[in-house]
Amino acid sequence: MIYRFIPQLYYNTIGQHPPILTIRDGDTVITTTVDARGWDNNGESAATRGNPMTGPFYVEDAMPGDTLAVKFESITPNRDWAWTTNMLAPAVIEPNVAASLPASDIVRWTVDVSQGVAYLKEPSLGLVDLKLPLRPFLGCFGVAPSNGQFISTATSGEYGGNMDYKGLVAGTTVYFPVSSEGALFYLGDGHALQGDGEIIGTGLEISMDVRFTVSVQKEKKIGWPRGETDTHWFCIGNARPLDQALQHATTEMYRMLQEEFGLTSSEASLLLGQAVEYEIANMFNPAYSVVCKVPKSVLSQLQI
């Protein structure tokens, strides 16, 4: 079944809010998201700022202990401008330099979807010729966390949330540990483009048209978000300090290699030691995000 859903209500926490739509395993949803400040495709304020989420979507038969798979089939900016801040986050530079940073301002970018590029609307001389290729993705999405918690969309955890990983583009499938009946899936915080780490505290913040399909993997228990692209499997760890986020991501990959690919502890360690790849997804939010990746070209060589 394909549903077209136009949201009228948004949430700034991820938790057990009343579902806005009930869907089933295999269903597809076509919907929209507003940007991180709640501005919609017309540039009008439609929600309270702070990563307002579309959702939650209740997925029938999804129960605690299951895994929810979400495949993003398309993620497309639906207006011709985005905004960013213009100053580095203090956490990513040396403290003495951070103390001297000027106040951050909001700047606008032109987003040309047809040409697939973005550029500053009013560039200063040094950036007047700068044009960057679009790479749309969602910065914040996930399922209701455990123990009935309602957690701010500013941060992230085992349930997903505000991970701001630039690899979460169309064509990616993301897997979440289900902790609540119906999973209760949320999505939002569209970025037309962003570098690694979200080091100025934003991507190119913009509203989106999104199409996704869900599936339920019964009695499959995972600990942290996992994902699959055409080229890699990956796991995301969310925590602070940064080394703890890396530990969560690496532990989840270590377990996945044993559970899904049948490797022993030693075999998983040997493979990771020589083939692992890491990305720093976010260094701005209350919880940092680290991605642990393994190429499918390596995994295809395993005897499973």
N, C-alpha and C positions, 0 to 999 in steps of 0.2 A: 504494500500500500504506500502511496505517495501522498504526503500531507503538505499543504501550503499554509503556513502559519504566520500571521502578522501580529507581533507582540504589542500589547497595550500596557503592560506592567513589567517592571524590571526590578531586580534585587541586587543589593550591594553586599549581601552575604550569601554564602553557599551553605545550604542546610536543608532541613525538612520543611520547606515552604510548600503550600498547596500546589499540586501540579497544574500546569496550564494546558497540557495535552497528554493523553495516554496513547502510547504507541506500542508496537510489538516487535519481537525479533524479526529482522529482515526489513522493517519499514524504513522509508526514506522521508526526511523532513527538509522542506525548502523554507527558509526563514531569513530574518534580518537581525543585525545587531547595531546598537548605537556605539559611539566612540567612548573613550575613557572618561570624558566629561559629560556624557549623556546627550551629545549632539547627534541628531539623526541625519538621514540622507539629504534633508533640506537645510541642514545647518541650524535647526531649531532645537531648543532644549526639550528633550523628551523624558529625561530621567535624572535622578540625583547623581552628581559627579562621584567618581571613584569606582571605575570599572563596573557599571551596571550590567547585569547579566540578563540575557534572554533565557527563559526557562522557569522552573524545572520541567523537563520532560520525563514522565513516568513510563518506564519500560516494563511491560507485563512479564511476569515470570522471573525477573531479575531479583535475586535474594542475596542476603549476606553470605559471603563465601563463594559467590560467583564472580565472574569477570565480565565487564561490559566492554565490547569492542565498538569503537566509533570510527568510521571511515569518512574522511572529509573529501567529498567528490568535487566540490568547487568552493572557493573563497574569493570573492570579487568585490573590490571597492565600488561603492554605489554613489559616490559624489566626486567632484573634481578638485577637492582640496583636502589637505591634512594639516595637522599642527604638531610641533615638537617644542620642547624646551631648547635652550641654546647654551647650556653650560654643563660641564662634566659633574658627575656625582662625586661628592667628597670621598666616598669609600673606595674609589678606583685610583686615586692619586695620593701622593705623599701628604701627610698632615700639614706640613708647613706651607705647601702650595695650595692645599684645599682652603686654608684659612684666608688666603688672599684672593679667592675667586670672587668676581663680581656677582651681583644678584642675577638669577636666571630669569629670562623673559620667554614669552611665547612667540614663536614665529610660524608663519604659514608657508606651506609648500603647495605648488600646483601638482596635481596627480592626473596624468594623461594615460588613462587606461588603454585607449586604442593604440597608443605608441609604446606603452609599457614602460614609461619613465616618470620620474618625479624630479622637480627642481624648485628652488626657492622662489617664492613669489616676488620678493623684493631683495635680491641678493646684494651683498656688499661686493666690493671690487674683486676680492680674492676668490669668490665663489660664483662669479657671474656666468661662467661657462659650465658649471657643475650640473650634470644630469646623471641620475642614478637609476638603474633598472629596478622595476617593481618586483617584489617578492612577497605577495600578500600572505598573511597568516593570522591566527588568533592567539593573542597573548594570554588569555585567561579562560579556562574551561575545566570542567571536571564533574564529579559526582558528589552527593551529600557525604560528608565525613562521618566517622563513627561516633557512637555514644550520644546521638542527638545534638551534636554541636552545630552552631551557626558561626561560620568563620568568615571574616572580612575578605572581600575580593582583592584586597591589597597584597595578600600573602598566599602561600601555597603549602602543600603537605602531601601525605600519602594519597589523598583523594584527587590530586591535581591542583587546580587553582591558578594563581597568577604566576605562571612559570616563564612567560615571555621568551620561549625558545623559538628562534627564527626558523627552525627546521619543521615546525608544525604547519606545513603548507598543504595545499590540495594534493590529494593522492596518498597522503599519510593515513595509516590506521593507528589509533591510540587505544591502549588497553588500560582499564581502571579497575582497581579492587572494589567490589560492591560491598558497602557497609550498611545500606538502608534498603528496605523493601522498595522495589521499583527503580533503584539506582539513583533517580532524580538527577538528571544530566542538565548542566548549565553551560552556556557559551557566550563569549563577548570579547571586548577589548581588541578590536581589529587593528592591525598594523599593515600599512601598505609596503613597508620596508623597515628593517632594523638591523644594525650590526650586532655582533656577539656581545652579550652581557648587558644590553640595554643601559649603557654607561652614562647616558645623560638623563635617564629616568623615563624616557619615552621612546617608542618607535615613531613612525609617521602615523599618528593616531587618526583613525578614520572609521566610518560606518561601513558595514559589509552586507552583501548578499551571500548566504551560505547554504550549501546543500550537503547533508550528511546522512549516512545509513548506519543503523545500529544492529548489533547482534549480541546474543547472550551466550556465554560459555559457562554451562552449568558445572557447579562444584569444582571450578578451577580457581584456586586461591593464589593471588599474587600479592606482593607487599607494597610495590610502588608502581607508578605509571610506566608502562612499556610501550614501545612503538615500532612500527615497521614501515620502511620506504622501499622503493625498488632496489636500493643498493645496500641497505643496512638494517640491522635490528638495533634498537637502543633502549636504554632505561634512564629515567630521570629521578634524581634525588634532590629533595628540597629541604634545606636546613641552613642554619647559621651557627658556627662559622663555615667557611667554604669547604674545609676539609671534611666536615661531617656530611655535607651534601654529596661530595665525591664518594665518601664511604657508602652512603645509602645507594647511590647509583651503581657502584661497582659490586656491592653485595647482591643487588637485584639481578645484575647480569650474570654473576657467578652462579646464582641459583637457577637462573633461566637456562644456562648452558647445561646444567645437570638435569633439570626437570624436562626440558623440551628437546634437548639434543643428546641426552644419555651419556654425557661425559662424566668421568670420575672427578673428584676434587683436584687431583694432580693434573689431569688432562685439561680441565677448565682453567687452571692456573697457568699452565704452559701456553695455552692459546692466548689468554688475555695478556700475558706478559710480553708477547711479541706482536700482537695484532690489534690491541685495544686502541680506540681513539676517544678523545675527550673534547667536549665543548663546554665553555662557560656560558650558560644560557642567560643568567641574570645575576648582576652584582649590585642591584639597587633596592630590591624589595626587602621586607622584613626577613623573609627566608630566601637565601640564595639558591640558585638552581644549577646543577651540573648534569651533563648528559654523558653517559658511557655508551660507546658505539662499537659494534663489530661488523665488518663488511660481510655481506652475503657471499662474496667471492671466496672468502675464507671458510665460512660455514659450509659451503657446498662441497668442500673436500672431506667432510667428516663421514665416518662410517656409522650411519644410524639406520 
